[in-house]
Amino acid sequence: MNSIIYVSIGIFDALAMLLIILKLYMLPVREFAGKIFVFIIFIASFSYMMRITLELPKLDLPFQYIFFILFLRFGMELKSHISSFIAGAGISAYAAIQMGIYHIFEWMDVMHASIIQQNEGSLVYLLQLSSILVTYVICFIFSLFDFGFSFIIRPPHDFLIKENYLSKTNLSYLIGTMFSAITICMILILLYRSEPTGLLILALVTFGISYFFSVRREQGDIRKAVEAYRSKHKNS
């Protein structure tokens, strides 16, 4: 029974994480519904195997990060550097949401720091379900009001066009990805030291860096569009 509960919650947890990634960057969901369904079942099953069957919980998050990148790259056909960047931004955002909710429960004297080390139990499920529901509400609001960044071209991307990874734009993706990878490594350390405040700060800082680069890219695209519009009307 516990395994069914764990995997079932894991499916909704994986969906929440993927949705926050896609909604942050205004990427399509419905047209990839079949692939998303298969992916979240795989992630939930993999997490159960790593955490419960093999008792290797420390390896779960790093592998999940890699699998999310691979899904975005091959399942949705986004370019690799973009997949890495948005996966890191979304996972950091979800971690911040989860740790923010934990601190609310701690303030209410419902939870204590050791809960973040546990894999099962009513309080663990309460934290997970609360994080999932809050994330779903955020994603619904993003869809309702068309919030999110729009600078990423809708997939599939054209892989025949060569990328200059030293360009200003791509360097920002790589820097964001680097901070996300560092964050995931640090999360493992803080997680097993029961440092929820450190986790919250780290997730917020990492998401803040991704948000900063996303805002700059969005503003750059708007500026280019305005300049192109002005140039067109000057020449007409």
N, C-alpha and C positions, 0 to 999 in steps of 0.2 A: 504493500500500500504506500509506504514512504517513497519508494522509487517512482511510482506513478505520480505522486504529488510533486516530487522534485523535478521530474522531466516536464510535467505539465506547466509548472511555474517557469521552468527554464525556457520553454517555448515562447511564452509571453514576454519573458525578460529579454530574450534575443530579439524578438520583434520590436520591443520598445527601443533597444539600442540601435537597431537598424533604421527604424523610423526617424529617430532624432537626427541621425546622420543625413538621411535623404531629405527631410523637411528643412533642415538648416540650410541646405543648398538647393532647395526647390527642384529636386530631382523626382522623376516619375515613380510611382508605386504600383498603380493598378496594372500597367502593362507588363510588369515583371512579377505579378502576384504568384504565379506558379513557381518560378524560381525562388522567390522569397520564402514560400511555404516549405519547400524542400530544404532550403538553407537553414531556416530556424529550427527545424526538427533535427537536422544534423548537429547544429551547435548545441542544442539542449542535450542530445544524446552523448555528444563528445564531452561536455562538461560533467555529466553524471559519471562517465567512465573515468575521467581524470580525477575527480574529487572523491567519489565514493568507491568505485571498483578498484582503481589502481592506487588510491590514496596519495595522489600527487597534485594537490590543489594549487601549489605554487606555479605549476606550469600551465594551468588552465587559461589565465588571462593573456599571457604572451601568445599562446597558440590561437586564442580567439581573435586577437588583434590581427594576426597573420591571415586567418581565415576570412575575416571581414574584408581585408585588402584584396585577397584573392577573389572573393565573391564580386566585389565592385569592379575588379579588373576583368575577370572572365565571364562572370554571370551577367553583369550590366554593361560591360565593354567600355569602362572609363579608363583613361590613361593611368599608368601605374603611379606616377608622382601625385596625381590628383586623388587617386584612390587612397593612397597612404595619408595624404593631408586631411581629407574629410573624415576618414575612419578615425584618425587620432583626435580630431576636433569633436566628433560625436561621442566617442567613448569617454573623453575628458568631461564633456557636458553631462553625460549620464552619471559618471562617477560623482560629479559635484552635486547633482540632484539627489543621489542616494545618500551621500554624506550629509547634505543639508537636512534631509528628512531624519536621518539618524540623530542629528543634534537636537532636533525638535523633540523626538522621543526621549532623548537623554534628559532634556530640560524638564520634560513631564515625568521623569523618574520611572520610565517604562523600560529603558534599555541601559546597558552598561558597555564599556569599551570592549570587553571580551567577546561580545556578540559578533563582531565583524570578522573574527577568526573562525566562526562556526559555519558548517555547511548545511545543517538541518536544524529543525526545531521550530516551534510556533513563533518565536520572536524573529527568527531569521526570515520566515515566510511573511510575517507582518511587514518587515522592512522591505522585502522584495516586492510584495504586492502594492505597497504604498508608493514605492518608486515607479513601478510600472504604470499605475493609474495616473500619477502626476505627469509622467512623461507622455502618456496618451493624450491627456488634456492639453498639454503644451503643443503637441503635434497637431491636434485638432484646431487649436487657435491659430497656429501657423498656416494651416490650410484655409481656414475661414477668412483670414484677413490678408492672405498672400504675403506673409512674412517670410524672411529668409534671404539668402544671397542668390543672385541670379547670374553670376558671371561664368558659371560652368555650363558649357554647351550640353544640351540634352544628349544622352547616349543613343546609339553607339557612336563612339569617337572614330575619327579617321586616323588609323595607325600608319598610313603611308606617309603622312607629314612628319618629317624629322623634327625632334625637339631640341632646342638649345637650352640645356639644363643650367647654363651659367647666366641666362637672361635674368633680369630683375624679377620678373613674375615667377619663374620657376625656382629661383633661389628662395623666394618667400615660402613656396610649397615645401622645399627641402628643409628649411629651418623649422617650419611648423611640424613636419614629420619627425625631425630629430628630437624636438622637445617632447613630442608625444611618446616616442620610444623610451626616452629617459624617464618620463613620468610613469610609464607602465613598470619599468624596473624599480623605481622608487616606491611605487604603490605596493609592490611585493614586500619590500623592506618594512614600510610603515604598517602594512596590514598585519604582519606577523609580530609586530611590536605593539599592536593595539594602540595606534596613534590616529584616531579618527579626525582630530583637528588638523594634524599635518596632512592627512589625505585630502581633506576639504580644501585647504589652502593650495596644495599642489595641483589639484584638479582645476581649481579656479584660475590659477596662474597660467597653466598650460592652455586651457580654453581661452583665456584672455589673449594670449599670444596668437592663437589661431584666429580669434575674432578680429584682432588688430590687422593681421595680414589680409583677412577676407574683406574688411571695410576698405582698406587701401586698394585692393583689386577692384572692388565694386565701384569705388569712386573713379578709378582710372578708366574703367569701361564707360562710365557715364560721361567723363570728360572727352574721351575719344569720340563718342557718339555726337556730343554737342559740337565739337570741332569739325567733324565730318559734315554735319548739317549746315553749319555756318559756311564752310568752304563750298558746299554744293550751291547754296543760294547766292554766294558772292559771284560765282562763275556763271550763274544763269541770267 
